Amino acid sequence: MAITTSNKFGKISISEDVIRTVASKAALECYGVIDLVSRRFSDSFNLLLGKSRFGRGVVVQVVDNLIYIELYAVLKVGVNVEAVKKSLSDAVKFSIETFTGMRVRRVHVNVVGIRV
């Protein structure tokens, strides 16, 4: 499914896969984030087949031209979990808003685990 918006340049359509990829790249660059994990079996199966790991662990929904993002992250041991969640949420929101030009209503971060 694609997300569409209109501005002075015309009608723009962006795939949800692209938004997932941008969100996952922004998330993996944040301090304290080790990995994003899939919550669906199909994502894990695609990883075994050699498909790109970007987009895994990110769920995108669009309601009334507002983007809702849910992340499933594994964090580094010893970091302040709440600070990393806030930083991760802000970084992903900024990246998606800059890339799409649309508003991100909410970025919800689920901490699935903590690793060394």
N, C-alpha and C positions, 0 to 999 in steps of 0.2 A: 504494500500500500504506500502511496506517496502523500506527502504533505504539500499542500499548495498555498501560495500566498500571492498577493498582487501588490505592486508598488509602482513607482514612476517608470521603472524599466520594463514593466509588463508582468505577465503571469509567470511565477516561478514554481516549479515542482521539484521536491527533494524526496528521495527515497528514505524510508525508515532505516534501511540497512546502512546508508551513508551516515545518518545521525547516530546510529549505534557505534559505528566505527570512530567518528569524531569524539564521542563521549568516552569510549574506552581508551583511546589514545591520550586524552586529557587526564583521565583517571590514573592511568599507569605512570604518568609523569609526576604525580603528587608524591610528596615525601610520606613514607610510612605504608604505602600501598605495595604489596608484593604481587598480587595477581587479582584478576576478576574471574569468578567461577560461574559456570553455567548452572542454571536451575532447570534446564530442559535436556532430555536425553539426546535430542536431535543435534544440539550444539556440540555435545561431547562426541557424537558419532562423526560429525563433520570435521572435528579436530583430528580424529584418527585417520580420516581420508586425506589429510594434508591441506584442508581449507584454511583460510586465514583465521588467526585466533582473535583478531580484532572484532569487536561487536559482541563477544561472548560475555555474559554476565550483565548485560544491559537490556532493560525492557523499556520501550518507548510507546507512549500512548498520546494521541492528540484529541483534545476535546475543545470545541469552539475556538479553534486557532490558538490554543494554549498547549504547550508541550509538557507532559509529565514524564519524568525519567526515574527509573528505579535501578539501583546498582547493587550487585552482590560482590563484596570485596573481602579479600584476605589481607589482614594488616600485619605489620612487623611487630614482633614482641618488644615491649618496653616503651611503645609510643603512647601518648595520651589519645585514647580512642575518640573522645568527643572532639578534640581539636582537629584530628585527622579527618573525621567525618565532616566537620564544618568546612575545612579547607577543600576537601574533595568535592563537596556539594557546590561550593562557590566556583571552583575551577571548571567543573563540568558545565555549570550554568552559563558562565562567561563564554566558554568555547562554543557552546551551541547557539547562544544568542548572537554572537559575533558571526558565526558561520551562516546561520539561516536568516537572520534579521527578524525572527519571530521571538515572542516572549516565552520563557520557560517559567511555568507556574511553580513547579516543585521538583526538586531532586531529592529522592529518598535513598539513603545509603543503608544497606543491610550488611552488618559485619558477620560474615559466615564463619570466620576462624581467625586465629592468630598463629603465625609461624615465625620461626627463627630466621 
